[in-house]
Amino acid sequence: MCKIGEIAKDVLSLVKGIINLVANVAEIKILRKQYMNGLKVS
């Protein structure tokens, strides 16, 4: 039983890490798009 709980915790933290990574990449893309649009305007 303990083993399953430990594995579940590891999987959960891994999933959280992946979600954070995806969120960061999405944010960077949005910021870059805004930056490029800003360059076009000026």
Residue pairs with C-beta under 8 A, 6 or more apart in sequence:
none
